[in-house]
Amino acid sequence: MAPDDDIMKGAARHRGDAGYVFDNDSIHAREQHRVLADFLDPMTTARLAQTGVTDGWRCLEVGAGGGSVAVWLAERVAPSGRVLATDIKPGHIPAARGLEVLRHDIVRDPLPDGAFDLIHARLVLLHLPERIAVLDRLVRARRPGGWLQLDEFDITYGPALLAPDPAARDLYEKFLAAKIRLMEAAGADIAWGRRAAQGMHEAGLVGIDAAPYLEPWHARSAGTKLLIHHTYHLRDRFVAAGLTDAELARLREVVTHPGFLAASCAIYSVQGRRPVH
């Protein structure tokens, strides 16, 4: 049986997005993928390139979302390599040469052992209460010497550095606190980014390299556009967490004000390899 046949056997058993805050069936999902790609793809692809990924590699992109990273990988491993892009709801992943798309639940469905040269997951494990079990599964799915890269947030950090007035600063902090509450209510580990390297070490990986990233967010930043998008995509959850529609509208004005500046949340890109022996 081919490795991907093992995946197909279990892929029909999938769960819904129970608790997951960014549902791919939402009318806002396509924009979510676009702004995330604008914000994070430069960092993600630069880090992936450091692995040496090239023609002939077999890669797995977990929780592929809009598929921008999976398409980039497919271009790198062409013409003889292959990329498998998985998601519980994979309808936004485009077709590309060398790219296979599969509906797959990384928590429930099987993965073949030792099948991939490189596995990448971005902003996936932080949302999963079963993240340690999933990490162990990803470790086993790589061939000896193969790479794992996790790109994850720590949203406990992200202060306003400059605000038009004290009320604007207070509103921004209220927004961030509400976001933490709604993500924790959905089972996310909001500080998983800072813990991912240790988790990979405890899972048996070697050569672990954790690269932290911060960037300034101003009115034209991709990260600011992501925040604005969240006020629409997660509107119902924000209201349940204590914000009003008037406050969300005001928040959008605050973060696009020329006198606003914030630090991004902390972003960690963590790489490790499966031991050869």
C-alpha positions as CSV (number, residue, x, y, z in Angstrom):
1,M,0.0,0.0,0.0
2,A,1.4,3.4,-0.9
3,P,1.8,5.9,1.9
4,D,-1.0,8.2,0.8
5,D,-3.3,5.2,0.6
6,D,-3.0,4.9,4.4
7,I,-4.2,8.5,4.6
8,M,-7.1,8.0,2.3
9,K,-8.4,5.0,4.4
10,G,-9.0,7.3,7.3
11,A,-9.7,10.6,5.7
12,A,-13.4,10.0,5.3
13,R,-13.6,10.2,9.1
14,H,-13.5,13.9,9.8
15,R,-14.8,16.2,12.4
16,G,-16.3,19.7,12.1
17,D,-14.5,22.7,13.2
18,A,-15.7,22.3,16.8
19,G,-14.5,25.4,18.6
20,Y,-12.2,26.5,15.8
21,V,-12.6,30.3,15.5
22,F,-11.7,30.6,11.7
23,D,-14.2,28.4,9.9
24,N,-13.3,27.8,6.3
25,D,-17.0,27.8,5.4
26,S,-17.3,31.4,6.5
27,I,-17.9,34.1,3.8
28,H,-14.8,35.7,5.4
29,A,-12.5,32.7,4.9
30,R,-11.0,33.7,1.6
31,E,-10.0,37.2,2.9
32,Q,-8.6,35.5,6.1
33,H,-6.3,33.4,3.9
34,R,-5.3,36.4,1.8
35,V,-4.3,38.7,4.6
36,L,-2.5,35.8,6.5
37,A,-0.5,35.1,3.3
38,D,0.4,38.8,2.9
39,F,1.5,38.9,6.5
40,L,3.3,35.6,7.0
41,D,4.3,34.0,3.7
42,P,7.5,36.0,3.4
43,M,8.7,34.7,6.7
44,T,7.4,31.2,6.2
45,T,8.9,30.6,2.8
46,A,12.2,32.1,3.7
47,R,12.5,29.7,6.6
48,L,11.3,26.7,4.5
49,A,14.0,27.6,1.9
50,Q,16.6,27.2,4.6
51,T,15.8,23.5,4.8
52,G,17.1,23.0,1.3
53,V,13.7,21.9,0.0
54,T,14.2,21.1,-3.7
55,D,13.3,18.9,-6.7
56,G,12.2,15.4,-5.6
57,W,11.2,16.1,-2.0
58,R,7.9,14.8,-0.6
59,C,6.3,17.4,1.5
60,L,3.2,17.7,3.7
61,E,1.4,20.9,4.3
62,V,-1.0,20.5,7.3
63,G,-4.0,22.8,7.6
64,A,-3.2,24.4,4.3
65,G,-5.9,27.0,4.4
66,G,-5.8,29.0,1.2
67,G,-2.9,27.0,-0.1
68,S,-0.3,29.7,-0.8
69,V,2.5,27.9,1.0
70,A,1.5,24.5,-0.5
71,V,1.7,26.0,-4.0
72,W,5.1,27.6,-3.2
73,L,6.4,24.2,-2.0
74,A,5.0,22.5,-5.1
75,E,7.0,24.9,-7.3
76,R,10.2,24.2,-5.3
77,V,10.0,20.4,-5.5
78,A,9.1,20.3,-9.2
79,P,9.3,18.4,-11.5
80,S,9.7,15.1,-9.6
81,G,8.6,16.0,-6.1
82,R,5.2,16.0,-4.6
83,V,3.3,18.0,-2.0
84,L,0.3,16.8,-0.1
85,A,-1.9,19.7,1.2
86,T,-4.4,18.7,3.9
87,D,-7.3,20.5,5.6
88,I,-10.5,19.6,7.3
89,K,-12.2,21.9,4.7
90,P,-9.8,22.1,1.8
91,G,-12.0,23.9,-0.7
92,H,-9.9,27.0,-0.8
93,I,-6.6,25.2,-1.9
94,P,-6.0,25.8,-5.6
95,A,-4.9,23.2,-8.1
96,A,-1.2,23.2,-9.0
97,R,1.3,20.9,-10.7
98,G,2.7,18.3,-8.2
99,L,0.1,19.3,-5.5
100,E,-2.4,16.8,-4.1
101,V,-5.2,18.1,-2.0
102,L,-6.9,15.9,0.7
103,R,-9.6,16.4,3.2
104,H,-8.0,15.2,6.4
105,D,-8.3,15.7,10.1
106,I,-4.8,15.8,11.6
107,V,-6.2,14.9,15.0
108,R,-8.3,11.9,14.0
109,D,-7.0,10.6,10.6
110,P,-3.9,8.5,10.1
111,L,-0.6,9.6,8.6
112,P,2.0,7.1,7.2
113,D,5.2,6.8,9.2
114,G,8.4,8.0,7.6
115,A,6.8,9.3,4.4
116,F,7.8,12.9,4.1
117,D,11.1,14.9,3.7
118,L,9.4,18.1,5.0
119,I,6.3,18.8,7.0
120,H,5.0,22.3,7.6
121,A,2.1,23.6,9.7
122,R,1.3,27.2,10.3
123,L,-1.1,28.4,13.1
124,V,-2.5,24.8,13.4
125,L,-1.3,23.3,16.6
126,L,-2.0,26.3,18.7
127,H,-5.7,25.8,18.0
128,L,-5.7,22.1,18.9
129,P,-6.2,20.9,22.5
130,E,-4.6,17.7,21.2
131,R,-1.5,19.5,20.0
132,I,1.1,17.3,21.7
133,A,-0.4,14.1,20.3
134,V,-0.5,15.8,16.9
135,L,3.1,16.8,17.2
136,D,4.1,13.2,17.9
137,R,2.2,12.1,14.8
138,L,4.0,14.7,12.7
139,V,7.4,13.6,14.1
140,R,6.7,10.0,13.1
141,A,5.5,10.9,9.6
142,R,8.9,12.3,8.6
143,R,11.6,10.1,7.2
144,P,14.9,10.0,9.3
145,G,16.6,13.3,8.8
146,G,13.4,14.9,7.6
147,W,12.3,18.4,8.6
148,L,9.4,19.8,10.6
149,Q,8.6,23.5,10.6
150,L,5.9,25.0,12.9
151,D,5.0,28.6,12.6
152,E,3.0,29.7,15.6
153,F,1.8,32.8,17.5
154,D,2.2,33.9,21.0
155,I,-0.6,36.5,21.3
156,T,0.1,37.3,24.9
157,Y,2.4,40.0,23.5
158,G,1.4,42.8,21.1
159,P,1.2,46.2,22.8
160,A,0.1,49.5,21.5
161,L,3.3,51.6,21.2
162,L,1.6,54.8,20.1
163,A,-2.1,55.7,20.2
164,P,-3.9,58.9,19.2
165,D,-5.3,59.2,22.7
166,P,-5.7,57.3,26.0
167,A,-9.2,56.0,25.0
168,A,-7.8,54.6,21.8
169,R,-5.1,52.7,23.7
170,D,-7.7,51.4,26.2
171,L,-9.9,50.2,23.4
172,Y,-7.0,48.4,21.6
173,E,-6.1,46.6,24.9
174,K,-9.7,45.7,25.4
175,F,-9.8,44.2,21.9
176,L,-6.7,42.1,22.5
177,A,-8.0,40.9,25.8
178,A,-11.3,39.9,24.2
179,K,-9.4,38.0,21.5
180,I,-7.5,36.1,24.1
181,R,-10.7,35.1,25.9
182,L,-12.5,33.9,22.7
183,M,-9.5,31.9,21.6
184,E,-9.0,30.3,25.0
185,A,-12.7,29.4,25.0
186,A,-12.2,27.6,21.7
187,G,-9.3,25.5,23.2
188,A,-6.4,27.4,21.8
189,D,-3.0,27.8,23.6
190,I,-2.5,31.5,23.1
191,A,1.2,31.2,24.1
192,W,2.0,28.0,22.1
193,G,4.5,29.8,20.0
194,R,6.9,30.2,22.8
195,R,6.4,26.6,23.9
196,A,6.7,24.9,20.5
197,A,10.5,24.5,20.5
198,Q,10.4,22.8,23.9
199,G,7.6,20.6,22.7
200,M,9.6,19.6,19.6
201,H,12.6,18.7,21.8
202,E,10.4,16.6,24.0
203,A,9.0,14.8,21.0
204,G,12.5,13.7,20.1
205,L,13.6,16.2,17.4
206,V,17.2,17.4,17.1
207,G,18.9,20.4,15.6
208,I,16.0,22.6,16.8
209,D,16.1,26.2,15.7
210,A,13.5,28.7,17.0
211,A,13.4,32.1,15.2
212,P,11.3,34.7,16.9
213,Y,9.8,37.6,14.8
214,L,8.3,40.9,15.7
215,E,7.3,43.7,13.4
216,P,5.7,47.2,13.8
217,W,2.1,47.4,12.9
218,H,0.8,50.7,11.5
219,A,-2.1,51.7,9.4
220,R,-0.8,50.1,6.2
221,S,0.7,46.9,7.7
222,A,-0.5,43.5,6.6
223,G,-0.8,42.6,10.3
224,T,-3.1,45.6,10.8
225,K,-5.3,44.5,7.9
226,L,-5.5,41.1,9.6
227,L,-6.8,42.7,12.8
228,I,-9.4,44.7,10.9
229,H,-10.5,41.5,9.1
230,H,-10.9,39.8,12.5
231,T,-13.4,42.4,13.6
232,Y,-15.7,41.2,10.8
233,H,-14.8,37.5,10.7
234,L,-15.1,37.1,14.5
235,R,-17.7,39.7,15.1
236,D,-20.2,37.4,16.9
237,R,-17.4,36.0,19.1
238,F,-16.1,39.4,20.0
239,V,-19.6,40.5,20.9
240,A,-20.0,37.4,23.1
241,A,-16.6,38.3,24.7
242,G,-17.9,41.8,25.7
243,L,-17.2,44.1,22.8
244,T,-19.9,46.1,21.0
245,D,-20.3,46.8,17.3
246,A,-19.6,50.5,18.0
247,E,-16.4,49.5,19.7
248,L,-15.4,47.3,16.8
249,A,-16.0,50.1,14.4
250,R,-14.0,52.5,16.5
251,L,-11.2,49.9,16.7
252,R,-11.0,49.9,12.9
253,E,-10.6,53.7,13.0
254,V,-7.9,53.5,15.7
255,V,-5.6,51.0,13.9
256,T,-5.8,52.9,10.6
257,H,-5.1,56.3,12.3
258,P,-1.7,57.8,11.3
259,G,-0.9,58.2,14.9
260,F,-1.3,54.5,15.7
261,L,1.6,52.1,16.1
262,A,1.7,48.6,17.7
263,A,4.1,45.7,18.0
264,S,2.9,42.6,16.4
265,C,2.2,39.5,18.4
266,A,5.3,37.3,18.8
267,I,5.7,34.9,15.9
268,Y,7.9,31.8,16.2
269,S,9.2,29.8,13.3
270,V,10.6,26.6,14.8
271,Q,12.4,23.9,12.8
272,G,13.7,20.5,13.9
273,R,14.8,17.2,12.3
274,R,14.0,13.6,13.0
275,P,17.2,11.8,14.1
276,V,18.8,9.6,11.4
277,H,19.4,6.8,14.0
